């Protein structure tokens, strides 16, 4: 199985990943504008994380999407489906042209992640399900002595769900150092700021108290992301939590840190401005 991991020293790696993230943002903007769907801000905040995972970290093969040795990735914040579909299409799991059908009648590319799409491990959307399932998969790998790793990407607002904290307690008990949790910490959830709705801070201390190895990163610093993902696991016999500080709507000036873009779809004028901004940031 091709592992698709580029050595960190490769010339142009970081710029190549930044360019790829920009392409994913463009796809996502067009998909959500075309379908008049939502969750654009949530997609844009994790664009760099998804890019680093799919082009530099995950051991996957689009030709053999169900290969037993593949790393498992769960997008627990299933409302961010659009940018995951864009990444899977660009990686070759299905034709890029299919992105045009996103959220259209009869399409398999639904507004929340669905397991009917090649490369998707688990349908998600009801929050708080991804991490418990990931714990089970990681535990099974340990017991069967299988070398694959399990990654799960959570939203910060999703940590309001108690099922996550049960799983956070479970993983270190079973020494799941093959499990990596990434938190898209953009600090805005559906109806307000995380701090006002249900404050998570000090989030890193909470994970450490539950016996996780923890690293806080800038979720838009591609060099730091590459370095961090190459250093996994952070510690033997402990699960890893990467708290990625991100910006909701990252990449489009009038969308950044704006609650409205959790549900809002861009108008024709706004999509033109947004695409021009992405073009000029090359």
C-alpha positions as CSV (number, residue, x, y, z in Angstrom):
1,X,0.0,0.0,0.0
2,X,1.4,3.4,-0.9
3,X,1.8,5.4,2.3
4,X,1.7,8.8,0.7
5,X,4.0,10.3,3.2
6,X,6.4,13.0,1.9
7,X,9.6,13.4,3.9
8,X,9.5,16.5,5.9
9,X,12.8,17.7,4.4
10,X,11.3,17.8,0.8
11,X,11.8,21.1,-0.9
12,X,8.6,22.9,-1.5
13,X,6.6,20.6,0.8
14,X,5.2,23.4,3.0
15,X,4.3,25.7,0.1
16,X,2.8,22.7,-1.8
17,X,0.5,22.0,1.2
18,X,-0.5,25.6,1.5
19,X,-1.4,25.7,-2.2
20,X,-3.4,22.5,-1.7
21,X,-5.3,24.0,1.2
22,X,-6.2,26.9,-0.9
23,X,-7.6,24.6,-3.6
24,X,-9.7,22.9,-1.0
25,X,-11.1,26.2,0.2
26,X,-12.0,27.1,-3.3
27,X,-13.8,23.8,-3.9
28,X,-15.7,24.3,-0.6
29,X,-16.7,27.8,-1.3
30,X,-18.1,26.8,-4.7
31,X,-19.9,23.7,-3.3
32,X,-21.6,25.6,-0.5
33,X,-22.5,28.5,-2.7
34,X,-23.9,26.3,-5.5
35,X,-26.1,24.3,-3.1
36,X,-26.9,27.2,-0.8
37,X,-25.8,24.9,2.1
38,X,-24.2,26.0,5.4
39,X,-21.2,25.3,7.7
40,X,-18.8,27.2,5.5
41,X,-16.9,28.8,8.4
42,X,-16.5,25.4,10.1
43,X,-15.0,23.9,6.9
44,X,-12.6,26.8,6.3
45,X,-11.2,26.6,9.9
46,X,-10.0,23.0,9.4
47,X,-8.7,23.4,5.8
48,X,-5.1,23.3,6.8
49,X,-5.6,20.4,9.2
50,X,-7.4,18.3,6.6
51,X,-4.7,19.1,4.0
52,X,-1.8,18.1,6.2
53,X,-3.6,14.9,7.2
54,X,-4.5,13.8,3.6
55,X,-1.3,14.9,1.8
56,X,1.3,14.3,4.5
57,X,0.2,12.1,7.4
58,X,-2.4,9.5,6.7
59,X,-1.3,6.1,5.3
60,X,-4.1,5.6,2.8
61,X,-4.5,4.4,-0.8
62,X,-7.4,5.8,-2.9
63,X,-7.1,2.6,-5.1
64,X,-7.7,0.4,-2.1
65,X,-9.8,2.6,0.2
66,X,-10.7,-0.4,2.4
67,X,-7.2,-1.8,2.8
68,X,-6.9,-3.4,6.2
69,X,-3.6,-1.7,6.9
70,X,-4.9,1.9,6.2
71,X,-4.9,4.6,8.9
72,X,-8.5,5.4,10.0
73,X,-9.7,8.9,10.0
74,X,-13.0,10.0,11.5
75,X,-14.4,13.5,10.9
76,X,-16.6,13.6,14.0
77,X,-17.8,17.2,13.2
78,X,-19.8,15.8,10.3
79,X,-21.3,19.1,9.4
80,X,-17.9,19.9,7.8
81,X,-18.5,17.4,5.1
82,X,-17.9,19.7,2.2
83,X,-14.2,20.1,2.7
84,X,-13.7,16.4,3.5
85,X,-15.4,15.5,0.2
86,X,-13.1,18.1,-1.6
87,X,-10.0,16.4,-0.1
88,X,-11.2,12.9,-1.0
89,X,-11.9,14.0,-4.5
90,X,-8.5,15.7,-4.9
91,X,-6.8,12.6,-3.5
92,X,-8.5,10.4,-6.1
93,X,-11.1,8.6,-4.1
94,X,-13.8,9.7,-6.6
95,X,-14.0,12.1,-9.6
96,X,-13.6,15.8,-8.8
97,X,-16.5,16.5,-11.1
98,X,-18.8,14.8,-8.5
99,X,-18.3,17.7,-6.1
100,X,-20.8,19.6,-8.3
101,X,-23.5,17.3,-6.9
102,X,-22.9,18.3,-3.3
103,X,-26.2,18.6,-1.4
104,X,-28.2,18.0,-4.6
105,X,-31.1,15.6,-4.8
106,X,-29.9,12.1,-5.4
107,X,-26.3,12.8,-4.6
108,X,-24.3,10.6,-2.2
109,X,-22.4,13.8,-1.1
110,X,-24.8,14.8,1.6
111,X,-24.5,17.8,3.8
112,X,-23.2,15.7,6.7
113,X,-20.6,13.0,6.3
114,X,-21.9,9.7,5.0
115,X,-20.2,6.4,4.9
116,X,-21.5,5.7,1.4
117,X,-18.7,7.9,0.0
118,X,-15.3,6.2,-0.8
119,X,-12.7,7.0,1.8
120,X,-15.3,7.8,4.5
121,X,-15.1,5.5,7.5
122,X,-18.2,6.6,9.5
123,X,-21.3,8.6,8.9
124,X,-21.3,11.5,11.3
125,X,-23.3,14.6,12.1
126,X,-24.8,13.8,15.4
127,X,-22.0,15.2,17.6
128,X,-20.0,13.2,20.1
129,X,-20.0,9.9,18.2
130,X,-16.6,10.0,16.4
131,X,-14.3,9.7,19.4
132,X,-16.0,6.7,21.1
133,X,-16.0,4.8,17.8
134,X,-12.3,5.7,17.3
135,X,-11.5,4.4,20.8
136,X,-13.0,1.1,19.9
137,X,-11.1,0.9,16.6
138,X,-7.8,1.8,18.3
139,X,-8.4,-0.8,21.0
140,X,-9.1,-3.5,18.5
141,X,-5.9,-2.6,16.6
142,X,-3.9,-2.9,19.9
143,X,-5.5,-6.3,20.7
144,X,-4.9,-7.7,17.2
145,X,-1.3,-6.2,17.1
146,X,-2.2,-4.2,13.9
147,X,0.0,-1.2,13.1
148,X,-2.5,1.3,11.7
149,X,-3.3,4.5,13.5
150,X,-6.7,6.1,14.3
151,X,-7.3,9.8,13.9
152,X,-10.4,11.7,14.9
153,X,-11.1,15.4,14.3
154,X,-13.5,17.1,16.7
155,X,-15.0,20.5,16.9
156,X,-14.6,22.6,20.0
157,X,-18.4,23.0,20.5
158,X,-18.7,19.2,20.1
159,X,-16.8,18.8,23.4
160,X,-20.1,19.8,25.1
161,X,-21.1,16.2,24.5
162,X,-20.6,14.0,27.5
163,X,-19.8,10.9,25.4
164,X,-16.5,12.6,24.5
165,X,-15.4,12.8,28.1
166,X,-16.3,9.2,28.7
167,X,-14.0,8.3,25.7
168,X,-11.3,10.7,26.9
169,X,-11.3,8.8,30.2
170,X,-11.3,5.4,28.4
171,X,-8.4,5.9,26.0
172,X,-5.5,6.3,28.5
173,X,-6.9,3.5,30.6
174,X,-6.2,1.2,27.7
175,X,-2.9,2.9,26.7
176,X,-4.1,3.9,23.2
177,X,-1.0,5.5,21.9
178,X,-2.2,4.6,18.4
179,X,-5.1,7.2,18.8
180,X,-4.8,10.8,17.9
181,X,-7.5,13.4,18.6
182,X,-7.3,16.8,16.8
183,X,-9.5,19.6,18.1
184,X,-10.5,22.3,15.7
185,X,-10.4,25.0,18.3
186,X,-11.9,28.0,16.4
187,X,-13.8,29.1,19.6
188,X,-17.1,29.7,17.9
189,X,-19.9,27.2,17.9
190,X,-23.3,27.3,16.3
191,X,-25.1,29.8,18.5
192,X,-22.2,31.8,20.1
193,X,-18.7,31.8,21.3
194,X,-17.5,28.7,23.1
195,X,-16.5,30.8,26.1
196,X,-20.0,32.1,26.5
197,X,-21.9,28.9,25.7
198,X,-19.8,26.4,27.7
199,X,-16.2,27.5,28.4
200,X,-13.6,24.8,27.7
201,X,-10.5,26.5,29.2
202,X,-8.1,25.4,30.4
203,X,-8.6,22.7,27.7
204,X,-5.0,21.4,27.6
205,X,-4.9,21.0,31.3
206,X,-8.2,19.0,31.2
207,X,-6.7,16.5,28.7
208,X,-3.5,16.2,30.8
209,X,-5.5,15.6,33.9
210,X,-7.1,12.7,32.0
211,X,-3.6,11.3,31.3
212,X,-3.3,12.3,27.6
213,X,-0.1,13.7,25.9
214,X,-1.1,17.1,24.7
215,X,0.3,19.7,22.2
216,X,-1.2,23.0,21.3
217,X,-0.5,24.3,17.8
218,X,-1.4,27.0,15.4
219,X,-3.9,25.1,13.2
220,X,-3.0,27.3,10.2
221,X,0.8,27.0,10.5
222,X,1.6,24.3,8.0
223,X,5.2,23.9,9.0
224,X,4.2,23.3,12.6
225,X,1.5,20.9,11.6
226,X,3.9,18.8,9.6
227,X,6.4,18.7,12.4
228,X,3.7,17.8,14.9
229,X,2.2,15.0,12.9
230,X,5.6,13.6,12.1
231,X,6.3,13.3,15.8
232,X,3.4,11.0,16.6
233,X,2.8,9.5,19.0
234,X,3.9,12.3,21.3
235,X,4.5,9.7,24.1
236,X,4.4,5.9,24.3
237,X,1.5,4.3,26.1
238,X,-0.6,7.5,26.0
239,X,-3.1,8.8,23.5
240,X,-2.3,12.1,21.8
241,X,-4.5,15.3,21.8
242,X,-3.5,18.0,19.4
243,X,-5.3,21.2,20.3
244,X,-5.3,23.3,17.0
245,X,-6.0,26.9,17.5
246,X,-7.9,28.0,14.4
247,X,-10.0,30.8,13.0
248,X,-13.5,30.3,11.9
249,X,-13.8,31.3,8.2
250,X,-10.0,31.3,7.8
251,X,-8.8,32.6,4.5
252,X,-11.7,35.0,3.7
253,X,-11.4,38.4,5.4
254,X,-15.1,39.1,5.8
255,X,-15.8,35.6,7.1
256,X,-13.1,35.3,9.7
257,X,-14.3,35.0,13.3
258,X,-17.8,35.7,12.3
259,X,-20.6,33.6,13.9
260,X,-22.9,34.2,10.9
261,X,-20.8,32.0,8.6
262,X,-21.6,28.9,10.7
263,X,-25.0,28.7,8.8
264,X,-24.8,31.4,6.1
265,X,-24.3,30.7,2.4
266,X,-22.5,33.4,0.3
267,X,-24.3,35.5,-2.2
268,X,-23.1,35.8,-5.8
269,X,-21.3,39.0,-5.0
270,X,-19.7,37.5,-1.8
271,X,-18.5,34.4,-3.6
272,X,-16.7,36.6,-6.3
273,X,-15.0,38.6,-3.6
274,X,-14.0,35.4,-1.6
275,X,-12.5,33.7,-4.7
276,X,-10.5,36.8,-5.6
277,X,-9.1,36.9,-2.1
278,X,-8.0,33.3,-2.4
279,X,-6.4,34.0,-5.8
280,X,-4.4,36.9,-4.4
281,X,-3.0,34.9,-1.5
282,X,-1.0,32.5,-3.7
